[in-house]
Amino acid sequence: MCTFAGFAAEPTEAGKKGEAFNPGEVILHHVADSHEWHWFSTDNGSFVSYFPIIAYQPGKGLSVFSSEKVAEGKTYQNFKLEEEKLTTLDGSKVYDFSITKNVAALAVSSLLLFLVFTSVARSYRQRVGRAPSGLQGFLEPFVIFIRDEVAKKSIGPKYERYMPYLLTVFFFIWFNNLLGLTPGAANLTGNIAVTMMLAVLTLIVTLFSSNKYYWEHIFWTPGVPLPLRIIMIPVELIGVITKPFSLMVRLFANITAGHIIILSFISLIFIFRSALTGFLSVPFGLFISVLELLVSVLQAYIFTLLTAMYIGGALEEHHHDESHGHDENFGTADERDGGSDIAHLTRPDVAAH
């Protein structure tokens, strides 16, 4: 049976008080994933939430137990944790399907997003034809901005079918960036596995949205001599992979770097143990924390914008076909609407008058 120890008081080891402060270990512990959720510590102990460990061993079956049993270097049955990696005492193969801190944070943020936008959708239904207010009024400018400045300009006329995905990506990254700044929270968007899955989803959406011209440009680049076309095929294929790879690394690196800088300023207080150090490091740490509020929404915007640009590139039609389409539809949109004043005055029949 799965066990879960919530807010368990874990006494501090007496020997730890005499140990030197290790900033690298503390920082990596806060930015990395773990099998428990450490909330805060007091003189009497630490308040920790332990998660279920779900381990499968070929030939031995499934084992489910609380991570408390293997915390702090302890062993349980044939299992132990080495730097948050579940291993076995006899060296046999084990597959770890455990609930970790990031998994729990993902569930919490997904539930929060569901509740928030369910409330917003209810407000839209109840306030038809009226000005938005409350949570709806706060979030609507972001929705309109993503629609008008990101989706329409980057994707084009077919933007509506991609709006649900773009809005989900934007608010998911933004909310989790903000949650990661709260004390004791998980560093979800600073986890390479999470950013990788977001990038993979973008790649899948892009590839399944691509048209004939997109693949023709990759496998038979137009306007390039024949020998170079053969060379360009692997180059273009690498470009398809490097685009989502850059999305993954950019989000991971920026969010992780922000957390490391803040924790580094805080660590200076415990390293030097002087009032002057605290007087200097606290304002700098506070400044970086405020800056991270801007970075949280900026990184969500950049990820969403680049996603929309990649999708728009996959949907782009051949320019020759577009110009030919204008001729078949009797000119451009301006000409169909009567044209501009200059075009109107330069018409032969008008100029004659």
N, C-alpha and C positions, 0 to 999 in steps of 0.2 A: 504494500500500500504506500502511496506517495505521502511523504511527510513534509511539512512546511513549518518552520519556526519563525514566526514574525516578531520583529523587534526584540530579539533575544538579547539579554544582557550578558556580554562576554567579558569576564574579568581580565584586566590588563596584567600581563606577566610582569613580575617584579623585576626581572632582569632587563626588561626593555627600557626602564627608566635610566639605566646607566649607559645604554648604548648611544653612540654618536648619531646625530641626525643625518640621514642619508637622503638628500633632496631628489636625486635621480630615482631612487626606489619609490619614494612617495608620489612623485609626479607620474611615473609610469603606472603605478597602481591606480591612480585616479582616472587616467585617460584610457586604460585598457579595460577589456571585458572581464567579468569575474563570475564565479558561481554563487556569490552572495551579494547582498546590497548593504554596504556599510553606510549608515546614516550619519552618525556623529559619535564622538567619544567624550567621556567624562573621566574624572579621577577614579570613579568606581568601576568603570568598564566601558565597553563599546556596545552601541545598539545596532544590531545586524539582523537583516532579513535573510534567511537561508532558503535556497530554491531546491527543487527536486533534481537529483542527478538520475538520468535515464541512460544506462549503459547496456550495450549489447555485445556479448562475446560469442563468436562462432563456436558452436558445439556446447556452450554453457547456458545460452539463453539470455533473457532480459533481466536486468537488476535495477530496481528503483529504490532510492533511499535519499535522505536529506544530505545536503552538502555540508551540514554541520559535523557529520561523522568523519569527514576527511579534511576539515578546516585546520589551519595552523599546523600543517605537517602530519596530522594524524592519518592512520590507515584504517580501512574498514574492509573486511573480507579480503578481497584480492586487489583492492583499489587504493590509489593515492593521487593527490594533486601535486604536480610539479609545475610551478609557475602558471597556475590556472589551466594546465593541461592534464586531463584525466589519463592516468597510466595504470598498468597492472604491476603487481609485485613480481610476478614470474615472467614478465616481459611479453606475455601473449597479446594478441591483437584485440583492441577494444574500440567500438564505435560509440562516440559520445553524442547523444541526442538531448542533452540536458537543457533545462530552462536556465538561462543565464540572465545577468543584469540587463544586457541589451535587448534580449528577447522580451523581458518583462516591461522594459521601457517602450519597446515597439508596441506592445499590447495596450499600454496606458495611453500613448500618444494617438494610436488608431481609434481608441474609444473616445478620446477627447475630440478628435476631428469629427467623428461621427455625431457626437452630441452637439457640437458647435454648428455644423452645417445642417443638421436636422432642424435645429432651432431657427437658423437663417431661412431655410426653405419654408418653414411654417410661417415665418413673418412675411415672406413674399406672397404666400397664398392669402394671408389675412389682410394685407395692406396693398391690394391691387389698386393701382392708380394713385396711391398716396406716397408722400415722401418717405424714404427709409429712416428708421430710427434705431437706437440701441445698437446691438451687435450687428444687425443688418446694415445699418448706416456706416459702421466702422469698417466692415469688410468689403462693402460694395465698391469703393474706389479701387481696391486692389484687383477685384474681378474685372472691372471695366478697363483698368490699365493693362492687364494681361491680354484681354480681348483686343483692344484697339492698338496698343503699342507693340505687342509681341506677336500675337497670333495672326492678325490681319496683315501686318507689314512683312512678316517672315514667311508665312504659309500661302497667303493669297485667298482667292474665293472659296477654297475648300476648308477654311480654318475651323468652321463650326464643329466638324466631326472630331477634331483634335482638342477642343476646348476642355472636355472633362479630364483628359490625361494631363494637359498642361496645368490646369488649376490644381489637380491632385498633387502633382510633383511640386509645384510652388508652395502650397500651404503645408504639405508634409515636411519639406525641408525647412521651411521657416519656423514652424511650430517646434520641431525637434531641435533646431538650433537654439531657440529661446529656452526650451526646457533644459538643454544641456548647460545653460549658464546659471541655473538655480543651484544653490548649495546642496551637495549630496546627490545630484542627479547623474544620470548615465550620459555618456558621451556617444550617443547613437550615431549621429551624422559624422562623427570622427572615427567611425569604424569602417575599415576598408571593405568589409564584406557587404555592409549596407549600401555604401556608395557604388560598389561594383554592381549590385542588383539593380539599382536605379539606372546606371549606365547601360546595363544589358537590356532593360525594358525599353529604353530609348532606342537602342540599336534594333530591337525586334520591331518596334513600331515603324521605324524609318525604313527597314528593309521590306516590310509587308505593305508599305505605302508607296514604294518606288514604282516608277513607270518604265516604259520601254527605253526612253531616252536616257534615263539614269544608268541602266545597265549597259546600254550602248556606249555611253561615255566611259564606263569602266573597262569594258572588254574590247572596245574598238574605238579609241579616242578619235573623234573627228578633227580634221585639220592638221593631223600629224602624219609625217611620212611613215610608210609601211614598216621599216625596220624599228622605228621608235615606238610604234604602236605595240609591238611585242614586248618591248621593255617596259612600257607604261602599264601593262596589265598587272604585274605584281605590285608596282608602285601604287596604283589606284586601289588595289585590294588591301594593301597595308593602310592606306588612308581611311578606308571604311572602318577598320579596327581601331586606329589611333584616335579617331574622333570621340567615341564613347570612353576610350581609355583616358583621354584628357579630362573628360567630365568627372570620371571617378577620382583621379588623382587631385584635381583642383579642389573639389569639395572636401575631400579627406584632409589634404594638407593644410588648407586654410583654417578649418575648424579645429584641427588638432594643434596647430601652431598657436592659435589664440588661447587655448586652454593651458598649453605649456608655458606661455609667457606670463599669464596671470599667476599660475602656481609658482613660477620661478620668483616673481616679486614677493609673494607671500613667504617662500622658503628663505629669503634673505633675512627675515626677522629671526628665524630659528637658527640660522647659521651664525650671524654676528651677535645676536642677543643684546642689542643696544637700542636706546630710545631714538637715536639719530637715524639708525637704519629703518626703524618702523616709521619714523616721520617722513622719510623719503620714499620707501617702498609702497606704503599704503596708498598715497595719492597716485603714484604711477600705476599700481594695480587697479585702482578705481577707474583711472582714465582708460586703461585697456579694456576693462569690463564694459564701460559705456561704449567704447568703440566697437566692441563685439556685438552690441545691439544693432549697430548699423551693418556690420559684416554679416549678421545672421540673415537679414532681409536681402542684402546685396548678393550673397552667394545663392540664395533661392532664386533671385531674379536672373542671375547669370546662367545658372543651370537650365532654367526654363527657357530663356532666350536662345541659348545654343541648341537646345532640343528642338525648338520651333524652327530654327535656321536649318538644322539637318533634315527635318521633315520637309521643309519648303524646298530644299535642294533636291530631294527625292521626287517631289511632285512637279518640278520645273519642266515646262515644255520646251521644245526646240524653238529658238528665236525665229527661225525662218517660218515655222508653222504658225507662230503667233502673228507675224506680219501678214502672212497669207490669209489668216483668219480675219484680220482687220479689213482686208480688201473684200473678202466675201461678205462681210457684214456692212459694206458700204462705209468704210473709214473707221476712224477711231471714235471713242466715246464723245470727245469734244465736237467732232464733226457731226455725229448723229444728233447731238443736242443743239445744233445750230452753230457750233464753233465759237471761238473767241471773237472779240471785237476786231482784232487785227485781221484774222482770217476772213471775217465777214466783209471788211472794207476792201480787201484785196481781190474779192471775186470780180470777174470781168464785168458782169452786168451791173454791179454796184459801183465799180470804179468808173464806168462810163458816165454815170450820173454825177 
